[in-house]
């Protein structure tokens, strides 16, 4: 999977967010560290979403293909 991210330099290092996953953000002292951290944050975010979907009774989970 590929997600677009926003990487911004700050006084403390770098902040990074994933606009397609609201609330999914991280930071790092270096650009490399920030990118590693957002990868972990995205994995954890998606794991929580999967758990929530499993715990939703009477819901049917489907996937759709998107062509851009």
Rosetta blueprint (number, residue, H / E / L):
1 X L
2 X L
3 X L
4 X L
5 X L
6 X E
7 X E
8 X E
9 X E
10 X E
11 X L
12 X L
13 X E
14 X E
15 X E
16 X E
17 X E
18 X L
19 X L
20 X L
21 X L
22 X L
23 X L
24 X L
25 X E
26 X E
27 X E
28 X E
29 X L
30 X L
31 X H
32 X H
33 X H
34 X H
35 X H
36 X H
37 X H
38 X H
39 X H
40 X H
41 X H
42 X H
43 X H
44 X H
45 X H
46 X H
47 X H
48 X H
49 X H
50 X H
51 X H
52 X H
53 X H
54 X H
55 X L
56 X L
57 X L
58 X L
59 X L
60 X L
61 X L
62 X L
63 X L
64 X L
65 X L
66 X L
67 X L
68 X L
